[in-house]
Amino acid sequence: MLLLLLGIIVLHVAVLVLLFVSTIVSQWIVGNGHSTDLWQNCSTSSSGNIQHCSLSSVNEWLQSVQATMILSVIFSVLSLFLFFCQLFTLTKGGRFYITGIFQILAGLCVMSAAAIYTVRHPEWHSNSDYSYGFAYILAWVAFPLALLSGVIYVILRKRE
């Protein structure tokens, strides 16, 4: 049982790290000496040093991506906190429904953010020299892992 709890916590922390990195790092779109994330657009020199950064546009869709990514991080942190609270207060045989629901919400939020970003990318950067960066890919990787951990929480029963 202890090994199972440790595995669930490691999975949850991995999802949390993926969510933080994909929200913060400036690598959602890369190419042609530029990198773009949810917050700013940066130009880099040939050696890789950042030369200039400017704020991202204020499009409504970009603000919705920002909001849903922040919500996914908040839901995941809340889910981890609730898991530890329920671990000590839940009666024997009880299920971790609230923890699972918050983790599933985190997964759905990151999926919504990445999907909106994917749909709006062609009109924002019509140049074919740009490609999706690793932070964008990490957001898509965090989606199934968050859903998986949420389902595990819902199925999990507390033992002695």
Phi, psi and chi 1 to 4 in degrees:
 res  aa     phi    psi   chi1   chi2   chi3   chi4
   1 MET       -  -39.4 -176.8   65.7 -179.0      -
   2 LEU   -65.0  -37.9 -173.8   61.4      -      -
   3 LEU   -66.7  -37.0 -152.8   55.2      -      -
   4 LEU   -64.9  -45.2  176.8   66.3      -      -
   5 LEU   -62.0  -41.0  -73.4  177.1      -      -
   6 LEU   -63.6  -41.6 -175.9   62.8      -      -
   7 GLY   -63.4  -41.1      -      -      -      -
   8 ILE   -65.6  -41.5  -69.2  170.1      -      -
   9 ILE   -66.2  -40.6  -68.3  170.5      -      -
  10 VAL   -63.4  -42.7  166.4      -      -      -
  11 LEU   -61.5  -43.3  177.1   62.4      -      -
  12 HIS   -65.4  -43.8 -165.0  123.9      -      -
  13 VAL   -65.3  -36.8  169.3      -      -      -
  14 ALA   -62.1  -43.1      -      -      -      -
  15 VAL   -62.4  -42.8  168.3      -      -      -
  16 LEU   -62.2  -42.1 -157.1   52.9      -      -
  17 VAL   -64.2  -43.9  166.6      -      -      -
  18 LEU   -59.8  -42.1  -71.6  174.0      -      -
  19 LEU   -65.8  -44.5  -70.8  174.7      -      -
  20 PHE   -61.9  -47.5  -90.2  114.6      -      -
  21 VAL   -63.8  -45.5  168.7      -      -      -
  22 SER   -68.2  -25.6   64.1      -      -      -
  23 THR   -80.0  -34.2  -56.2      -      -      -
  24 ILE   -94.3  -39.9  -64.3  170.2      -      -
  25 VAL   -73.4  143.9  174.1      -      -      -
  26 SER   -90.7   65.2  179.1      -      -      -
  27 GLN  -144.1   39.3  -67.6  -72.6  -37.8      -
  28 TRP   -78.4  -38.6  -83.2   61.8      -      -
  29 ILE  -132.3  132.4  -66.6  179.6      -      -
  30 VAL  -132.1  157.7  -66.2      -      -      -
  31 GLY   140.2  150.4      -      -      -      -
  32 ASN    58.4   36.2 -139.4    8.9      -      -
  33 GLY    76.7   13.5      -      -      -      -
  34 HIS  -127.8  150.0  -63.1  -73.0      -      -
  35 SER  -136.8  140.5   62.2      -      -      -
  36 THR  -131.2  140.9  -57.6      -      -      -
  37 ASP  -131.7 -159.5   69.6  -13.5      -      -
  38 LEU   -75.9  -17.5  -55.4  177.6      -      -
  39 TRP  -114.6  -33.1  -46.5  104.3      -      -
  40 GLN  -152.8  159.8   59.2 -172.6   -0.3      -
  41 ASN  -110.5  128.1  -61.1  -36.5      -      -
  42 CYS  -122.7  142.1  -64.7      -      -      -
  43 SER  -107.3  142.2   59.5      -      -      -
  44 THR  -122.3  154.9   55.7      -      -      -
  45 SER   -82.7  175.0   64.8      -      -      -
  46 SER   -65.9  -23.6   59.0      -      -      -
  47 SER   -83.7   -7.1   63.1      -      -      -
  48 GLY    99.4   -1.6      -      -      -      -
  49 ASN   -78.5  140.1  -63.4  -30.4      -      -
  50 ILE   -74.7  126.5  -64.1  176.1      -      -
  51 GLN   -97.4  -45.2  -70.3 -179.6  -24.5      -
  52 HIS  -150.4  136.3  175.7   70.0      -      -
  53 CYS  -126.2  138.3  -71.8      -      -      -
  54 SER  -130.3  158.5   60.5      -      -      -
  55 LEU   -65.7  147.3  -67.0  176.8      -      -
  56 SER   -67.9  166.3  -71.2      -      -      -
  57 SER   -65.1  165.2   64.4      -      -      -
  58 VAL  -104.7   36.2  -70.6      -      -      -
  59 ASN   -63.7  147.8  -66.2  -31.0      -      -
  60 GLU   -63.3  -38.3  -67.3   83.6   12.7      -
  61 TRP   -67.1  -35.5   66.8  -92.7      -      -
  62 LEU   -69.0  -36.5 -173.4   59.6      -      -
  63 GLN   -66.1  -34.6  -70.1  176.4  -11.6      -
  64 SER   -69.8  -34.4   67.3      -      -      -
  65 VAL   -66.2  -44.2  171.2      -      -      -
  66 GLN   -58.9  -46.1  -68.2  169.8  -15.1      -
  67 ALA   -64.8  -42.9      -      -      -      -
  68 THR   -71.9  -31.1   52.1      -      -      -
  69 MET   -68.0  -40.7  -75.2  -57.8  -68.5      -
  70 ILE   -65.6  -40.7  -69.4  171.4      -      -
  71 LEU   -61.9  -38.2  -84.2  174.4      -      -
  72 SER   -64.7  -39.0   69.5      -      -      -
  73 VAL   -66.2  -44.1  170.8      -      -      -
  74 ILE   -62.7  -46.1  -69.1  170.9      -      -
  75 PHE   -62.0  -38.7  -76.9  146.0      -      -
  76 SER   -69.8  -40.8 -169.6      -      -      -
  77 VAL   -64.2  -44.0  167.8      -      -      -
  78 LEU   -60.6  -40.0 -110.4  162.3      -      -
  79 SER   -63.5  -42.7  177.4      -      -      -
  80 LEU   -65.2  -41.9 -172.0   62.4      -      -
  81 PHE   -62.1  -45.7  175.5   73.6      -      -
  82 LEU   -64.7  -33.9  -72.4  171.5      -      -
  83 PHE   -61.6  -46.4  173.8   67.4      -      -
  84 PHE   -66.5  -37.1  -74.8  121.0      -      -
  85 CYS   -64.7  -45.7  -71.7      -      -      -
  86 GLN   -69.7  -27.9  -74.6 -176.1  -40.1      -
  87 LEU   -61.4  -33.2 -165.9   59.6      -      -
  88 PHE   -99.9  -16.9  -63.9  111.4      -      -
  89 THR  -111.6  -18.3   60.1      -      -      -
  90 LEU   -71.6  141.2 -158.8   62.3      -      -
  91 THR   -73.7  160.4   59.7      -      -      -
  92 LYS   -61.2  132.5 -178.8 -178.7  171.7 -173.2
  93 GLY    89.6   -5.9      -      -      -      -
  94 GLY   -75.7  155.5      -      -      -      -
  95 ARG  -105.6  156.1  -68.1 -172.3 -174.3 -118.9
  96 PHE   -92.8   58.4  -64.2   88.6      -      -
  97 TYR   -62.9  -48.1  -73.8  123.5      -      -
  98 ILE   -63.3  -42.8  -63.5  172.1      -      -
  99 THR   -60.7  -45.7  -58.1      -      -      -
 100 GLY   -64.2  -40.6      -      -      -      -
 101 ILE   -63.8  -43.4  -71.7  170.6      -      -
 102 PHE   -66.0  -35.6  -86.0  100.8      -      -
 103 GLN   -71.6  -37.6 -169.8   65.6    2.5      -
 104 ILE   -65.2  -39.1  -70.4  170.7      -      -
 105 LEU   -61.9  -38.3  -77.9  174.4      -      -
 106 ALA   -62.3  -42.4      -      -      -      -
 107 GLY   -64.4  -40.9      -      -      -      -
 108 LEU   -68.4  -34.8  -67.6  175.5      -      -
 109 CYS   -67.1  -44.0  -79.1      -      -      -
 110 VAL   -68.2  -33.2   72.3      -      -      -
 111 MET   -66.3  -42.4 -174.6  -95.8  -45.5      -
 112 SER   -62.7  -43.2  -61.3      -      -      -
 113 ALA   -63.2  -47.1      -      -      -      -
 114 ALA   -67.3  -35.2      -      -      -      -
 115 ALA   -68.4  -42.8      -      -      -      -
 116 ILE   -62.6  -43.6  -67.5  168.6      -      -
 117 TYR   -62.3  -38.9 -159.4   85.2      -      -
 118 THR   -66.0  -43.0  -56.5      -      -      -
 119 VAL   -68.8  -37.9  169.1      -      -      -
 120 ARG   -87.1   -9.0  -68.1  -60.8 -174.6  161.4
 121 HIS   -58.5  -46.3  171.3  -96.8      -      -
 122 PRO   -61.1  -35.2  -22.2   31.1      -      -
 123 GLU   -82.0  -18.3   73.3 -179.5   40.0      -
 124 TRP   -86.3  -44.7 -167.0   34.1      -      -
 125 HIS  -127.1   92.4  -72.1  -73.3      -      -
 126 SER   -80.7   -8.6   58.7      -      -      -
 127 ASN   -72.5  133.9 -168.5  -15.9      -      -
 128 SER   -80.9   -2.6   63.6      -      -      -
 129 ASP   -76.0  -10.6  -66.3  -21.2      -      -
 130 TYR   -94.0  148.4  -68.4   98.9      -      -
 131 SER  -140.3  166.1   63.0      -      -      -
 132 TYR   -73.1  140.2  -66.7  109.8      -      -
 133 GLY   -93.0 -178.2      -      -      -      -
 134 PHE   -70.0  -29.0   77.0   90.5      -      -
 135 ALA   -67.3  -36.2      -      -      -      -
 136 TYR   -64.0  -43.0  170.6   81.8      -      -
 137 ILE   -66.1  -39.4  -65.3  167.6      -      -
 138 LEU   -62.1  -34.5  -71.6  180.0      -      -
 139 ALA   -63.7  -42.4      -      -      -      -
 140 TRP   -68.8  -32.0  -84.3  113.2      -      -
 141 VAL   -70.8  -35.6  169.7      -      -      -
 142 ALA   -66.4  -29.1      -      -      -      -
 143 PHE   -59.3  -57.6  159.6   59.7      -      -
 144 PRO   -68.5  -31.2   20.5  -28.0      -      -
 145 LEU   -67.6  -38.6  -68.1  177.5      -      -
 146 ALA   -66.4  -42.0      -      -      -      -
 147 LEU   -63.7  -41.7  -76.3 -177.5      -      -
 148 LEU   -61.8  -46.6  175.6   69.3      -      -
 149 SER   -66.8  -33.7   67.2      -      -      -
 150 GLY   -64.7  -42.0      -      -      -      -
 151 VAL   -66.3  -38.4  168.7      -      -      -
 152 ILE   -62.3  -41.9  -70.9  172.6      -      -
 153 TYR   -61.9  -41.2  -78.1  131.1      -      -
 154 VAL   -65.9  -38.4  169.5      -      -      -
 155 ILE   -76.7  -30.1  -66.0  171.5      -      -
 156 LEU   -63.4  134.7 -173.5   67.3      -      -
 157 ARG  -111.9  147.3  -75.6 -174.9 -178.0  -91.8
 158 LYS   -83.0  132.2 -177.4  178.0  178.6 -176.5
 159 ARG  -110.6 -176.7  -66.6 -170.8 -178.4  173.7
 160 GLU   -63.8      -  -74.6 -175.0   34.1      -
